[in-house]
Amino acid sequence: GKGNFPHFMLKEIYEQPTVIGDTLATVLNPASQTVTLPPLPIDFATVPRITISACGTASYAGYVAKYWLEGLARIPVEVDIASEFRYRGAPLPEGGLAIFVSQSGETADTLEALRFCKREGQHILSIVNVPESTIARESDAVILTKAGPEIGVASTKAFTTQLTVFASIAIAAARARGTIDHKREAELASALSEVPGRAAEVLKHDEHIAEIAQTIAKARDVFYMGRGSSFPIAMEGALKLKEISYIHAEGYAAGEMKHGPIALIEDEVPIIMIAPSDALFEKTASNVQEMISRGGKVIFLSDAKGIARMKKQAVPFACIELPAVDPVVAPILYSIPVQLLAYHTAVIKGTDVDQPRNLAKSVTVE
Ligand code: F6R
């Protein structure tokens, strides 16, 4: 049941500290501060390329993983939505690894993309939440997200546990590849092990986010922006808002705005900026300044240091302060405020949060 929560979606958002911890318990060794994955069909040290395929929210987990796997492990990664990838006749390298991400494990396009890769001789790894699902059964290896049943149609805890699994894979791959040393691995393992506690801190901003949602609920169009691994979180935030509040939203790479979409920024347009203190922070801050000078209402998500730096340049409409963390784990934490923002906006609009119109929990038709 929903317990004390008005909706499954809110209950599932609040379960994230626990289920991220449950997922980490299967892949992290706290004593040695290392990642230990189950036996996999490939050796990361020699794999020529990784192909990731999924739909919707699960595909955004794949896009974050591309930044992690390329950045940390220096393995070339291709990500594509399954409904395009499966028909494209993509050339795949011999001995390549194909990873499929799915909460339900039954999504028709993802399953067909998997079967295509199998025929093409790829090694198949899936990240699924339902262990007995078709995608799990047809894979060479499975890493389970320990999210528990997800009832709300909008995916929340499945997404952050998918990210958790991918972060662990990236660390293990980087170790195998020799691109990080033991000290860095221990740092990353420790940053990951702190995510459940940090996620619980993020949930404390719920009331403040509900206030900000009053502004979002009045908007016709909303932009979400970020750079690097925050870019897929921007796309995920926009998807969450669209599907449950029915407000038009777009997720953009912050640096791409000036190539067209900035024409849409005028007075009162809300812009959610995903801006953890990382190597790209200054670039993002200068995009924020551009948005503010065109009248955009920037809702700025960053840590205390980032917020202070931003305010020296231009003052956002609202700031949500997240804990300062290693930039590698930031996407997991920054998912939570965008989920809450979509949730509260939908509640204000009076939509059917758990069962939005036209959507099914599991898309088994093509
Ligand atoms: C969005 C959402 C969908 C699913 C997509 C894939 O909130 O839930 O975009 O992520 O339909 O579903 P699975 O993960 O079951 O393959």
Boltz pocket constraint, residues with backbone or C-beta under 6 A from the ligand:
constraints:
  - pocket:
      binder: B
      contacts: [[A, 55], [A, 56], [A, 57], [A, 58], [A, 59], [A, 101], [A, 102], [A, 103], [A, 104], [A, 105], [A, 106], [A, 107], [A, 110], [A, 153], [A, 154], [A, 155], [A, 156], [A, 239], [A, 240], [A, 243], [A, 360], [A, 361], [A, 362], [A, 363]]
      max_distance: 6.0
